[in-house]
Amino acid sequence: MKSIKGFLIDLDGCIYRGNQPLPSSKEFIDFLHKRSYKVLFLTNNSTQLPSEYVKKLRNMDIFAEEKEILTSGVATALYLKNWKQKGKAYVIGENALKEAILSVGWEIDDNDVDAVVVGLDRNFTFEKLKKANYLIRKGARFIATNPDKTFPQENSIEPGAGSIVSAVSSASQRRPIVIGKPSSYIGKIALSMLDLLPSEVAIVGDRIDTDVLLAKRIKSISFLVLTGVSTNEDLVKSKIKPDLVFNNLTELLNLLENSL
């Protein structure tokens, strides 16, 4: 614990559910800032830009800067830019994902594209599935912002980007390149933004299959909070085990206050 200098922190199901902040989320972030720990919010949700997340957090009285937020949409745009300086993508996703891709110099089109990018799209249709299937079978690279099949809202668990990715994968019979958690690709970007070694970073999140698995892959410590998707029952069944488990951020904050 004494070696920790920074935190990668999930948002949905960890800091809030929908528009409802979770217990001690403000106090937890305030504690980290007060102790001068480096903080990066790392979310697989591609439906908002970092600037929009800043506003959402501030509405919950949680302070964050744009440079402290990395989304799977931004990471996907960086991947495209590193692959090809200029290109065309067919995008199944919402405006924030499209804006991130446009911001790196790529075009968005639905014919003769280099890549098909799939993220969370709450207006997903059969026609979009049909188009993605056609373009991937024609040779476009299949890229997924993240594999999360669900994401937590205030009082429910709703379908996530991974559900749409699965549909496209099933239709096209192709596996995607995954950019978001638990891919080490987004993990390396996050570590670079923190300018820390993996051993100096703790990952805090609510999902075993993304947050905890990412920690294992990049060799960081993992703190699982049971306020989102993963449950105690999931823990028993999973071969992937977090380093520490907490019912909520209040318990994690109490531990940190007494040990850091």
N, C-alpha and C positions, 0 to 999 in steps of 0.2 A: 504493500500500500504506500509506503514511503517513497517509492520510486515514481509514483504517478505525478505527471506534470500537466496532463491535459485529458480532456474528456470528449469522446464522440457520442453525441446524445440524439436518440431518435425523437421524433415528435408525436406522430399519431400513436395513441395508446401508451405513451410514456409521459409526455408533458401535458397533453390534452386528449380528449376524445371529442371529435367534431369541434364545436366552439366552446366546450366546457373544460376549463383547466382542471387538471387532476391535483389531488391533495399534495401540498408542499412543493409544487412545481416552481413557483416564484421563489420561495425560500431556498430551494436547492440551487437554482441558477444564481441567485444573489450571493449565496455562500461561496460558490466557485469563483465568481468575479471578485468578491472581497478578498479571497485568499490568493488572487492573481493566477489562478489556473487557466490554461488555454482551453477555450470552449469552441466546439464546432457542432452545430446541429446538422445531423446527417439523415436525410429523409429519402425514402424511396418514392414518395408521392411527387409526381411530375406535374400536377395540375396547378401549381402556383410557382411564381418566380421568387427568388430570395427576397426581393423588395416587398412582395405581398406577404411573405411569412413574417417579415419584420413588423409589418402593420398588425398582423393577426396576433403575434406575441405581445405587442405593446398594448393591444386591447385587453389583454389578460394581465397587464401590469408587469410583463416580463421583458427585460431589456435585451436586445440583440442588435447587432449590426449586420449588414448584408454580407460582409466578409466572414461572418461566423455561421453562414448557412450554405450547405451544399445539397442540391437536390439531384435525383437520378436524371432529371431532364437536362440540367446543366452539364452533368458528367457525360451524358449521351452526346450532347453537342460537342463537347471537347473530344470525345472519341472520334466523331465524324471528321472534325477539323484535323486531328492527328493522322487519320487515315488518308484523307484527300483534302487539299486546300479548298477545292471547289467541287460541288457535287449536287445531286438532286435526290430528294427523299420523299417517299409517300409516307405520310404520318397518320397513324391512328392514335389520336391523343387530343388534348385540349389546348387552348390558346397559349398557355405558358410554355408547353413543350415546343410548339411551333415557333414561338418567339425566340426561345433559346437556340434553336437550330438556325433560324434566319440570322441571328446575331453573330454567328461565326462564319457567315458568308455562303452558306448553303442555300439552295432554292428548294421550295416545296412544290411538288408536282404530282401528277397521277399517271404519267406515261414515261417510259424509257428512263426509269430512275436507277440510281446506284444502290439505294438502300430502302428497305421498308422498316420504319421505326414504329414500334407498338408500345404504347403506354396506357394509362387509365383514360378511358373515354366514356363518359356517362351518356353519350349519344351514339354509342356503337350500334351498327346495323349489319344486316346480312350483306348489303351491298358493299360495305367497307371490308368485310371478311372476304367477299368474292374478289374484290380488287387486289387485296393484299396477297391472296392465294395465287392469283394470276401473275402478279409481278415477281413474287418469290420464285415461282416455277419457271419464270422467264430468265432468272439469273440474278435478281436483286438480292443484296445481302440482308438477311433477316436479323434485326436488332431489337432487343427488348429492354425497356428502361429498367424493369425489375420483374421478379417472379412472384410477387405477393398475390396469392389467390384471393385474399380478403384484406380488409382494413377496418379498424374499429371506429364507429361513430358513438354518439352519446349513449344510445340505448340499444345498439345493434351491431352486428358484424356484417359488413356489406361486401359485395364482390369487388375484387381489386384488379389491378392491371394483369396479374398473372392468369386470371380467368380468361381474359381476352387473348393473351399470349398463347394460352393452351389451345384455344379455338383455332387461331391462325396456324399454330404448329401442327395440329391434327389435320387441318385441311391441306396444308402445303407439304406435309410429311418432312418438315425440316426443323431442326433444333435451332433456336436463336442464340446469338451472342448476347449474353446478359451483362449489362453495365452496372446496375445498382447492386445493393447488398443482396446476397453475400459475396458478390464478385470482388476479387482482390483488386480489380481495376479501379473501382470507386474508393476502395480502401487505401490504395496508394496515393490517389489524389488527395484524400482527406489527411493522410499523414504528412504529405508535402505542404498542405495549407497550414497545418499545425506546426510544421518544422520540428517534429519530434520523432523519436524512435518508437517502434511498436511496443517495446517494453515499458515505455513511459506514458502509455495511453490506456485508458479504460473505456470500454464501450458499454453504454447504458441503453437498453432497449427492452421491448416487450415480446420479441419473437425469437424463438429458438432457431428457426430455419433461416433467418436472415442476420439478425444482430449478433447472436451468439456464434453462429457459424462463421461470420466474417471475422470475429475476434479470434477464433481458432485458426483461420487461414492466415491472418497476418501476425498471429502470435502476440495478441494483446489480451489483457485481462477483461473478463466479461461479467457484467452485472445485469441480471434479468429481473425486471419488475413485472408483477402479475396483474397489471392494470389494463392490459390490452388484449392481444390475441392468445398467446400461450398460457396454458393453465397448469396446475399441479399434475393433472392427469397426463398432459402432454409431456411433462418432465419425466414422469415415470416411464413412459413408453420410448422416449427419445434416447438414441445413443449419443447424441450431442449434449454435453452437460456444461452449463455455465459455471463460472468460478464461484459466484455467490448469487443467491436468490432472495428477493425482497417482495413483500406483499404490495409495497408502494414506495414512492420516493421519500416519504416520511421516515421509513425504516432505514433507507440508504443514507439519508441526510444525518440521522442520528449516529450511524456508524462512522461516517466521515468526520463529523464534529469531534468524535472521541478518539480518532486514530490518525488524522492528518495534521 
